[in-house]
Amino acid sequence: MVTIIGFEGSANKIGVGIIRDGEVLANPRHTYVTPPGHGFMPSETAKHHKEHILSLTKQALEEAKITPQEIDAISYTKGPGMGGPLLTVAIVARTLSQLWSKPIIGVNHCIGHIEMGRLITSAKNPTVLYVSGGNTQVISYENKRYRIFGETIDIAVGNCLDRFARVLKLSNDPSPGYNIEQMAKKGTKYLELPYCVKGMDVSFSGLLSFIEQKGPKLIQEKKYTPEDLCYSLQETVFAMLVEITERAMSHCDSREVLIVGGVGCNLRLQEMMKKMCDERNAILFSTDDRFCIDNGAMIAQAGYEMFKVGMFTPWEKTTITQRYRTDQVEINWRE
């Protein structure tokens, strides 16, 4: 039996997870929450991770009821992500690798999400929609690579939602995207927003600029409520994502869709995607916030797959890569 500990800290969440042969033994995490109207900066986020990573490691070992001697390898997020937070996690992973005399595996964050989604849902070969605060990609597996069929050409969908939450001064607890989702449920009046799909790619920056500039004035004039604007924003950006996902499915003749990443928790996105899947006689797979939001177990699971085929990271390459593309990794563990 193979036991892997995984460390994730590419953004504002620090997590430590332990996986044993596809079973999640522990998965504690802690989120850095900033005041309403503010985002999170790399230096402050890195400081937060430093303050919590050791206690989370101890908690994970206690929850899993194992000792360091029972761990077979250490995996950590190599990238993509924010430099300071990534570096904090890499330093801890490298240190424990030496202290515990364990091999180390640098994991692509995006692939961690995909492998966790595949594990939890048992999806066989899905078209993947990966949506988070820092990434927006439509992905399909082919010939030992996760191929990117389409992606954002500017900002990620999660970043778009988060930045509008700052305009409305919404709380960042538990996350701005979650609070946008709750407000959108009460919205009834739709504001037409720029809809920007370019082939297989999407663009959110123009849409965001439009609603940032027009939104406060429309609220002040009482033409639209904040709830209406949240509703309009969600409906527009999710329709764009469903469109490019469907196009990728058609190209790959796929009958499965897997949504991963933090925005994948959004029930309205899942509802819209399921309707499209039903029309195509396809199956939608998704997970809840335990596994779609950044967590250590997803890094441990990707590390587990890499461990089985001997994909260890040479010591001199146990660094970080802020721009680490999903399709840069050779997927030797899949047929």
C-alpha positions as CSV (number, residue, x, y, z in Angstrom):
1,M,0.0,0.0,0.0
2,V,1.3,3.4,-1.0
3,T,0.9,6.4,1.3
4,I,1.5,9.9,0.0
5,I,1.4,13.3,1.8
6,G,0.6,16.3,-0.3
7,F,1.1,20.0,0.4
8,E,-0.9,22.7,-1.5
9,G,-0.5,26.4,-1.1
10,S,-0.6,28.0,-4.5
11,A,-3.1,30.7,-3.5
12,N,-4.9,31.7,-0.3
13,K,-5.5,28.2,1.0
14,I,-2.9,26.1,2.7
15,G,-3.7,22.4,2.8
16,V,-2.1,19.1,3.8
17,G,-3.6,15.8,2.6
18,I,-2.7,12.2,3.0
19,I,-3.8,9.5,0.5
20,R,-3.4,5.8,0.8
21,D,-4.2,3.8,-2.4
22,G,-7.0,6.1,-3.4
23,E,-8.4,6.6,0.1
24,V,-8.4,10.0,1.7
25,L,-7.0,9.6,5.2
26,A,-6.8,13.3,6.1
27,N,-7.3,16.6,4.3
28,P,-7.2,19.6,6.7
29,R,-6.7,23.2,5.3
30,H,-6.8,26.8,6.3
31,T,-7.9,29.8,4.3
32,Y,-6.4,33.3,4.4
33,V,-9.4,35.6,4.6
34,T,-9.0,39.3,3.9
35,P,-11.4,42.2,4.7
36,P,-14.3,42.9,2.4
37,G,-13.2,44.8,-0.7
38,H,-9.6,43.5,-0.6
39,G,-7.8,40.7,-2.4
40,F,-4.9,38.7,-1.0
41,M,-1.3,39.8,-1.7
42,P,1.6,37.2,-2.1
43,S,3.6,38.3,0.8
44,E,0.8,38.3,3.3
45,T,-0.5,35.0,2.0
46,A,2.9,33.4,2.3
47,K,3.1,34.6,5.9
48,H,-0.3,33.0,6.6
49,H,0.9,29.7,5.1
50,K,4.1,29.8,7.2
51,E,1.9,30.2,10.3
52,H,-0.3,27.2,9.6
53,I,1.6,24.7,7.6
54,L,3.3,22.9,10.5
55,S,0.2,22.6,12.6
56,L,-1.8,21.3,9.6
57,T,0.9,18.7,8.9
58,K,0.7,17.5,12.5
59,Q,-3.1,17.5,12.3
60,A,-3.1,15.5,9.1
61,L,-0.8,12.9,10.5
62,E,-3.0,12.6,13.6
63,E,-6.2,12.3,11.6
64,A,-4.7,9.7,9.3
65,K,-3.3,7.8,12.4
66,I,0.1,7.4,10.8
67,T,3.7,8.3,11.5
68,P,6.2,9.9,9.1
69,Q,7.9,6.5,8.7
70,E,4.7,5.1,7.1
71,I,4.8,7.8,4.3
72,D,6.3,6.6,1.0
73,A,6.8,10.0,-0.7
74,I,6.1,13.8,-0.3
75,S,4.3,15.7,-3.0
76,Y,4.0,19.5,-3.2
77,T,2.5,22.0,-5.6
78,K,5.2,23.1,-8.0
79,G,3.0,25.5,-9.8
80,P,1.2,27.4,-11.3
81,G,0.4,29.9,-8.6
82,M,1.6,32.9,-6.6
83,G,5.4,32.9,-6.0
84,G,5.6,33.6,-2.3
85,P,3.0,31.0,-1.2
86,L,4.3,28.4,-3.6
87,L,7.9,28.9,-2.3
88,T,6.7,28.6,1.4
89,V,5.2,25.2,0.6
90,A,8.2,24.0,-1.5
91,I,10.6,24.8,1.3
92,V,8.6,22.8,3.9
93,A,8.3,19.9,1.5
94,R,12.0,19.9,0.7
95,T,12.9,20.1,4.4
96,L,10.6,17.2,5.3
97,S,11.9,15.2,2.4
98,Q,15.4,15.5,3.9
99,L,14.3,15.0,7.6
100,W,12.2,11.9,6.8
101,S,14.4,10.6,4.0
102,K,11.5,10.4,1.5
103,P,11.5,11.0,-2.2
104,I,9.8,14.2,-3.4
105,I,7.4,14.8,-6.2
106,G,6.6,18.2,-7.7
107,V,2.9,18.3,-8.8
108,N,1.2,20.5,-11.4
109,H,-1.7,22.2,-9.5
110,C,-4.1,21.8,-12.4
111,I,-3.4,18.1,-12.8
112,G,-4.0,17.7,-9.0
113,H,-7.5,19.0,-9.5
114,I,-8.1,16.7,-12.4
115,E,-6.8,13.5,-10.7
116,M,-8.8,14.3,-7.6
117,G,-11.9,14.8,-9.6
118,R,-11.3,11.5,-11.4
119,L,-10.8,9.7,-8.1
120,I,-13.8,11.0,-6.4
121,T,-16.3,10.7,-9.3
122,S,-14.8,7.6,-11.1
123,A,-15.2,9.5,-14.4
124,K,-13.4,7.5,-17.1
125,N,-12.3,9.9,-19.8
126,P,-14.2,13.2,-19.3
127,T,-13.9,16.5,-21.0
128,V,-12.7,18.6,-18.1
129,L,-13.8,22.2,-17.3
130,Y,-11.2,23.6,-14.9
131,V,-12.4,26.8,-13.3
132,S,-10.8,28.6,-10.4
133,G,-9.6,32.0,-9.2
134,G,-6.4,31.7,-11.3
135,N,-7.3,29.3,-14.1
136,T,-10.0,28.7,-16.7
137,Q,-9.4,25.8,-19.1
138,V,-11.2,23.2,-21.1
139,I,-9.1,20.1,-21.1
140,S,-9.2,16.6,-22.7
141,Y,-6.8,13.7,-22.3
142,E,-5.1,12.4,-25.4
143,N,-1.8,10.7,-26.1
144,K,-0.1,11.0,-22.7
145,R,-1.1,14.7,-22.2
146,Y,-3.9,16.7,-20.9
147,R,-4.6,18.9,-24.0
148,I,-5.9,22.4,-23.5
149,F,-8.7,22.9,-26.0
150,G,-9.7,26.4,-24.8
151,E,-8.9,28.8,-22.0
152,T,-9.2,32.4,-20.9
153,I,-7.1,34.9,-22.8
154,D,-7.0,37.3,-19.9
155,I,-8.4,36.7,-16.4
156,A,-9.8,33.6,-14.9
157,V,-13.5,33.3,-14.2
158,G,-13.0,33.0,-10.5
159,N,-10.9,36.2,-10.5
160,C,-13.7,37.9,-12.4
161,L,-16.3,36.9,-9.8
162,D,-14.0,37.8,-6.9
163,R,-13.2,41.3,-8.3
164,F,-16.9,42.1,-8.7
165,A,-17.4,41.0,-5.1
166,R,-14.9,43.6,-4.1
167,V,-16.9,46.3,-5.9
168,L,-20.0,45.3,-3.9
169,K,-17.9,45.0,-0.7
170,L,-19.0,41.4,-0.2
171,S,-17.4,39.4,2.6
172,N,-14.4,37.1,1.6
173,D,-15.6,34.6,4.2
174,P,-15.9,31.7,3.2
175,S,-15.1,33.1,-0.3
176,P,-16.3,36.0,-2.5
177,G,-17.4,33.6,-5.2
178,Y,-19.7,31.8,-2.8
179,N,-21.3,35.0,-1.6
180,I,-21.8,36.1,-5.2
181,E,-23.6,32.8,-5.8
182,Q,-25.9,33.3,-2.8
183,M,-26.8,36.8,-3.9
184,A,-27.4,35.7,-7.5
185,K,-30.1,33.3,-6.2
186,K,-32.2,36.4,-5.2
187,G,-31.7,38.2,-8.5
188,T,-34.6,38.5,-10.9
189,K,-33.7,41.2,-13.5
190,Y,-31.1,40.4,-16.1
191,L,-28.6,43.0,-17.3
192,E,-27.2,42.2,-20.8
193,L,-23.4,42.0,-20.5
194,P,-20.6,41.6,-23.1
195,Y,-20.5,38.0,-24.2
196,C,-17.0,37.2,-25.5
197,V,-16.2,33.7,-26.9
198,K,-13.4,33.6,-29.4
199,G,-13.3,30.2,-31.0
200,M,-12.5,27.9,-28.1
201,D,-11.2,30.7,-25.8
202,V,-13.1,33.1,-23.6
203,S,-12.4,36.6,-22.4
204,F,-13.7,38.1,-19.1
205,S,-11.8,41.4,-18.7
206,G,-14.1,43.5,-20.9
207,L,-17.2,42.1,-19.2
208,L,-15.7,42.8,-15.8
209,S,-14.8,46.4,-16.8
210,F,-18.3,47.0,-18.1
211,I,-20.1,45.8,-14.9
212,E,-17.5,47.5,-12.6
213,Q,-18.2,50.8,-14.3
214,K,-21.9,50.5,-14.9
215,G,-22.9,48.5,-11.8
216,P,-22.5,51.0,-9.0
217,K,-24.4,53.7,-11.0
218,L,-27.2,51.3,-11.8
219,I,-27.5,50.3,-8.2
220,Q,-27.5,54.0,-7.1
221,E,-30.2,54.8,-9.6
222,K,-32.2,51.8,-8.4
223,K,-32.5,50.3,-11.8
224,Y,-30.9,47.1,-10.7
225,T,-30.2,45.6,-7.3
226,P,-26.8,44.1,-6.3
227,E,-28.5,40.7,-6.5
228,D,-29.6,41.4,-10.1
229,L,-26.1,42.2,-11.1
230,C,-24.7,39.0,-9.4
231,Y,-27.3,37.0,-11.2
232,S,-26.5,38.7,-14.6
233,L,-22.8,38.1,-14.1
234,Q,-23.1,34.5,-13.3
235,E,-25.6,33.7,-16.1
236,T,-23.3,35.3,-18.7
237,V,-19.9,33.9,-17.7
238,F,-21.3,30.4,-17.1
239,A,-23.1,30.4,-20.5
240,M,-19.7,31.2,-22.1
241,L,-18.1,28.2,-20.2
242,V,-20.9,25.8,-21.1
243,E,-20.5,26.8,-24.8
244,I,-16.8,26.1,-25.1
245,T,-17.2,22.9,-23.0
246,E,-19.9,21.6,-25.4
247,R,-17.7,22.4,-28.4
248,A,-14.8,20.5,-26.9
249,M,-17.1,17.5,-26.2
250,S,-18.3,17.5,-29.8
251,H,-14.7,17.6,-31.1
252,C,-13.7,14.7,-28.9
253,D,-17.0,12.8,-29.2
254,S,-17.1,12.8,-25.4
255,R,-20.0,11.6,-23.2
256,E,-18.6,12.8,-19.9
257,V,-17.9,16.3,-18.4
258,L,-16.0,16.8,-15.2
259,I,-16.0,20.2,-13.5
260,V,-13.0,20.8,-11.2
261,G,-11.5,23.9,-9.4
262,G,-13.0,26.2,-6.8
263,V,-15.7,27.7,-9.1
264,G,-16.8,24.1,-9.8
265,C,-18.6,24.1,-6.5
266,N,-21.1,26.7,-7.9
267,L,-24.5,24.9,-8.1
268,R,-25.8,27.2,-10.8
269,L,-22.8,26.3,-13.0
270,Q,-23.4,22.7,-12.3
271,E,-27.1,23.1,-13.2
272,M,-26.4,24.8,-16.5
273,M,-23.8,22.2,-17.4
274,K,-26.1,19.3,-16.5
275,K,-28.8,20.7,-18.8
276,M,-26.3,20.8,-21.7
277,C,-25.1,17.3,-20.9
278,D,-28.7,15.9,-20.7
279,E,-29.3,17.3,-24.2
280,R,-26.3,15.5,-25.5
281,N,-27.0,12.2,-23.5
282,A,-23.8,12.9,-21.6
283,I,-23.0,12.6,-17.9
284,L,-21.9,15.4,-15.6
285,F,-19.4,14.7,-12.8
286,S,-18.7,17.3,-10.1
287,T,-17.5,17.3,-6.5
288,D,-18.3,19.4,-3.4
289,D,-16.2,22.0,-1.7
290,R,-14.1,19.4,0.2
291,F,-12.3,18.4,-3.0
292,C,-13.0,21.1,-5.7
293,I,-11.5,23.9,-3.6
294,D,-7.7,23.8,-3.3
295,N,-6.7,21.1,-0.9
296,G,-3.7,18.9,0.0
297,A,-5.3,15.6,-0.9
298,M,-5.5,16.5,-4.5
299,I,-1.7,17.0,-4.6
300,A,-1.3,13.8,-2.7
301,Q,-3.5,11.9,-5.3
302,A,-1.5,13.3,-8.2
303,G,1.7,12.4,-6.4
304,Y,0.3,8.9,-5.8
305,E,-0.3,8.4,-9.6
306,M,3.2,9.8,-10.3
307,F,4.8,7.6,-7.6
308,K,3.3,4.4,-9.2
309,V,5.1,5.1,-12.5
310,G,8.4,6.3,-10.9
311,M,7.9,10.0,-11.7
312,F,10.0,11.4,-8.9
313,T,11.4,15.0,-9.1
314,P,15.2,15.3,-9.1
315,W,16.4,17.3,-6.1
316,E,17.8,20.1,-8.3
317,K,14.4,20.5,-9.9
318,T,12.3,20.7,-6.7
319,T,11.7,24.4,-7.3
320,I,8.5,26.3,-8.2
321,T,7.2,27.4,-11.6
322,Q,4.6,30.1,-11.4
323,R,3.6,29.6,-15.0
324,Y,3.3,25.8,-15.2
325,R,1.1,24.7,-18.0
326,T,-1.3,21.8,-17.7
327,D,-0.1,20.3,-21.0
328,Q,3.6,20.5,-20.0
329,V,3.3,17.3,-18.0
330,E,3.6,13.9,-19.5
331,I,0.8,11.7,-18.1
332,N,2.6,8.3,-17.9
333,W,0.0,6.8,-15.5
334,R,-2.9,6.8,-18.0
335,E,-3.4,4.5,-21.0
